[in-house]
């Protein structure tokens, strides 16, 4: 698990497949239980202040796992009770790209606005994925759409 704190109200959580294999995103009670455990872990292990109302975007990629974008809304009544409420948006057919510095002959590479983006298009080992992530930046959401639509493919 990797956590990126953008500011007090914006948090991004990266969870690879080892963390997310057992989550059933179609089962609401299972999902609520998972988020309850995640919030406790963020609060207790990472000393993050977690309370209030959150909009959560869940991006699911079949090769990596999931990315959670968590936006805290400022609703005062939640602060008084130290409680958590959330609206979860699940974006199922997401795809992640990896901004890299050099070509990789095993995967398609796109060039867009002077940067290289690797696209994983087959199952890979956890170690190989780790090497790609260690040497790159995970790209998701609208940016992926822009790269795939407007970028030039360099290697197929």
C-alpha positions as CSV (number, residue, x, y, z in Angstrom):
1,X,0.0,0.0,0.0
2,X,1.2,3.4,-0.9
3,X,-0.4,6.6,0.3
4,X,-0.1,10.0,-1.3
5,X,-1.4,12.9,0.8
6,X,-2.2,15.8,-1.6
7,X,-3.5,18.1,1.2
8,X,-5.7,17.8,4.3
9,X,-8.8,17.0,2.2
10,X,-7.3,14.9,-0.6
11,X,-5.7,11.5,-0.3
12,X,-4.7,8.9,-2.9
13,X,-4.3,5.2,-1.8
14,X,-2.5,2.8,-4.2
15,X,-3.4,-0.9,-3.5
16,X,-1.9,-3.6,-5.6
17,X,-3.6,-6.9,-6.3
18,X,-2.2,-8.5,-3.1
19,X,-4.4,-6.1,-1.1
20,X,-7.5,-6.3,-3.3
21,X,-7.8,-9.9,-4.6
22,X,-10.4,-10.8,-2.0
23,X,-12.6,-7.7,-2.3
24,X,-16.0,-8.1,-4.0
25,X,-16.8,-4.7,-5.3
26,X,-20.4,-5.8,-6.2
27,X,-21.2,-6.8,-2.6
28,X,-22.0,-3.6,-0.7
29,X,-21.6,-5.1,2.8
30,X,-18.2,-6.6,1.9
31,X,-17.1,-3.2,0.5
32,X,-18.3,-1.3,3.6
33,X,-16.4,-3.7,5.8
34,X,-13.3,-3.3,3.7
35,X,-13.4,0.5,3.8
36,X,-14.0,0.4,7.6
37,X,-10.8,-1.7,8.0
38,X,-8.9,0.6,5.6
39,X,-10.0,3.8,7.4
40,X,-8.9,2.2,10.7
41,X,-5.5,1.3,9.2
42,X,-5.0,4.8,7.8
43,X,-5.9,6.3,11.1
44,X,-3.9,4.0,13.4
45,X,-0.9,3.0,11.3
46,X,-0.4,6.3,9.3
47,X,-1.7,8.8,11.9
48,X,-4.0,10.4,9.4
49,X,-7.1,12.3,10.6
50,X,-9.9,10.3,9.1
51,X,-13.4,11.6,9.8
52,X,-16.2,13.3,8.0
53,X,-17.8,12.8,4.6
54,X,-15.7,11.4,1.7
55,X,-16.2,11.1,-2.1
56,X,-14.2,8.1,-3.1
57,X,-13.3,7.2,-6.7
58,X,-12.2,3.6,-7.1
59,X,-10.2,2.9,-10.2
60,X,-9.8,-0.8,-10.9
61,X,-7.1,-2.2,-13.1
62,X,-6.8,-5.9,-13.8
63,X,-3.0,-5.9,-13.8
64,X,-2.2,-3.6,-10.9
65,X,-5.1,-3.5,-8.5
66,X,-6.9,-0.4,-7.4
67,X,-6.4,3.3,-6.8
68,X,-8.6,5.2,-4.4
69,X,-9.0,8.9,-4.7
70,X,-10.5,10.2,-1.5
71,X,-11.9,13.7,-1.3
72,X,-13.1,14.9,2.1
73,X,-16.1,17.3,1.9
74,X,-16.3,19.8,4.7
75,X,-19.6,19.0,6.5
76,X,-19.3,20.2,10.1
77,X,-21.7,17.8,11.8
78,X,-19.4,14.8,11.0
79,X,-16.5,16.5,12.9
80,X,-18.5,16.6,16.1
81,X,-19.2,12.8,16.1
82,X,-15.8,11.7,14.8
83,X,-17.7,9.5,12.2
84,X,-17.2,8.7,8.6
85,X,-19.6,8.6,5.7
86,X,-18.8,8.2,2.1
87,X,-20.0,8.1,-1.5
88,X,-18.2,5.4,-3.5
89,X,-17.9,5.7,-7.3
90,X,-16.5,2.5,-8.8
91,X,-14.8,2.9,-12.2
92,X,-14.5,-0.7,-13.4
93,X,-12.9,-0.8,-16.8
94,X,-10.0,1.4,-15.8
95,X,-6.6,1.1,-17.3
96,X,-3.4,2.3,-15.8
97,X,-0.3,3.5,-17.7
98,X,3.2,4.0,-16.3
99,X,5.2,7.1,-17.2
100,X,8.7,5.8,-17.8
101,X,12.1,7.2,-18.9
102,X,13.0,4.5,-21.4
103,X,11.5,2.0,-23.8
104,X,10.6,-1.5,-22.9
105,X,10.4,-4.0,-25.7
106,X,7.9,-6.2,-24.0
107,X,5.0,-3.7,-23.8
108,X,3.5,-1.0,-26.0
109,X,5.0,2.4,-25.3
110,X,3.2,5.7,-26.2
111,X,4.7,9.1,-26.5
112,X,2.5,12.0,-25.5
113,X,3.7,15.6,-24.9
114,X,7.3,14.5,-24.8
115,X,6.8,11.8,-22.2
116,X,6.8,8.0,-22.5
117,X,3.9,5.8,-21.2
118,X,4.1,2.1,-20.9
119,X,0.9,0.0,-21.3
120,X,0.8,-3.4,-19.6
121,X,-1.3,-5.6,-21.8
122,X,-0.7,-9.1,-20.3
123,X,-0.4,-10.7,-16.9
124,X,3.0,-10.1,-15.3
125,X,4.6,-11.2,-12.1
126,X,4.4,-9.2,-9.0
127,X,8.2,-8.6,-9.1
128,X,8.1,-7.4,-12.7
129,X,5.2,-5.0,-11.9
130,X,7.3,-3.7,-8.9
131,X,10.2,-2.9,-11.2
132,X,8.0,-1.0,-13.6
133,X,6.4,1.0,-10.7
134,X,9.8,1.6,-9.1
135,X,11.1,3.2,-12.3
136,X,7.9,4.9,-13.3
137,X,4.8,6.8,-12.2
138,X,1.3,5.3,-12.3
139,X,-1.1,7.2,-14.5
140,X,-4.8,6.7,-14.2
141,X,-8.2,8.3,-15.0
142,X,-8.6,11.0,-17.7
143,X,-4.9,11.2,-18.3
144,X,-4.9,7.6,-19.6
145,X,-7.7,8.4,-22.0
146,X,-5.7,11.5,-23.3
147,X,-2.5,9.4,-23.8
148,X,-4.3,6.5,-25.6
149,X,-6.4,8.9,-27.8
150,X,-3.7,11.4,-28.7
151,X,-0.4,9.7,-28.1
152,X,1.7,8.0,-30.7
153,X,2.4,4.3,-30.2
154,X,6.1,3.6,-30.4
155,X,6.3,-0.1,-29.7
156,X,3.5,-2.7,-30.2
